[in-house]
């Protein structure tokens, strides 16, 4: 099981979109400052998730969400 997730940082007012096979571990890494691209936004809050059977499906969905980030489609999530 793979998860596509959207995190939000109140500190930076930015969103982060990713996918992983172990969501709990990955969220912990984000909030411990162990991920280079999210280090400045700690703490991160989960705002959205979707589950997928394969890594390929999750990655394609992550790219799709990133392609309309900030637009109306992103807000509908």
JOJOBEL-V730773 format. One record per residue. N is the residue number from 1. RES is the residue in one letter. PHI is phi in whole degrees, 0 to 359 (999 if undefined). NEAR is the number of other ideal C-beta (glycine too) atoms within 8 Angstrom. Layout:
n:N res:RES phi:PHI near:NEAR
n:N res:RES phi:PHI near:NEAR
//
This chain:
n:1 res:X phi:999 near:6
n:2 res:X phi:241 near:13
n:3 res:X phi:237 near:13
n:4 res:X phi:262 near:14
n:5 res:X phi:223 near:15
n:6 res:X phi:236 near:13
n:7 res:X phi:248 near:15
n:8 res:X phi:229 near:10
n:9 res:X phi:249 near:15
n:10 res:X phi:291 near:7
n:11 res:X phi:295 near:8
n:12 res:X phi:256 near:7
n:13 res:X phi:54 near:5
n:14 res:X phi:238 near:7
n:15 res:X phi:254 near:9
n:16 res:X phi:230 near:13
n:17 res:X phi:242 near:11
n:18 res:X phi:207 near:9
n:19 res:X phi:219 near:12
n:20 res:X phi:199 near:10
n:21 res:X phi:265 near:6
n:22 res:X phi:222 near:6
n:23 res:X phi:297 near:9
n:24 res:X phi:301 near:6
n:25 res:X phi:295 near:8
n:26 res:X phi:293 near:11
n:27 res:X phi:297 near:12
n:28 res:X phi:299 near:8
n:29 res:X phi:298 near:9
n:30 res:X phi:300 near:13
n:31 res:X phi:281 near:9
n:32 res:X phi:267 near:7
n:33 res:X phi:75 near:7
n:34 res:X phi:266 near:6
n:35 res:X phi:247 near:8
n:36 res:X phi:306 near:4
n:37 res:X phi:284 near:5
n:38 res:X phi:242 near:13
n:39 res:X phi:304 near:9
n:40 res:X phi:283 near:6
n:41 res:X phi:255 near:11
n:42 res:X phi:300 near:12
n:43 res:X phi:272 near:8
n:44 res:X phi:255 near:13
n:45 res:X phi:247 near:8
n:46 res:X phi:287 near:9
n:47 res:X phi:241 near:7
n:48 res:X phi:195 near:7
n:49 res:X phi:218 near:9
n:50 res:X phi:219 near:9
n:51 res:X phi:259 near:6
n:52 res:X phi:223 near:13
n:53 res:X phi:282 near:5
n:54 res:X phi:236 near:7
n:55 res:X phi:295 near:9
n:56 res:X phi:299 near:6
n:57 res:X phi:298 near:10
n:58 res:X phi:296 near:14
n:59 res:X phi:295 near:9
n:60 res:X phi:299 near:8
n:61 res:X phi:292 near:12
n:62 res:X phi:303 near:12
n:63 res:X phi:296 near:8
n:64 res:X phi:296 near:8
n:65 res:X phi:297 near:13
n:66 res:X phi:296 near:8
n:67 res:X phi:291 near:6
n:68 res:X phi:243 near:10
n:69 res:X phi:301 near:9
n:70 res:X phi:91 near:4
n:71 res:X phi:268 near:7
n:72 res:X phi:297 near:6
n:73 res:X phi:297 near:7
n:74 res:X phi:294 near:10
n:75 res:X phi:295 near:6
n:76 res:X phi:289 near:5
n:77 res:X phi:299 near:7
//
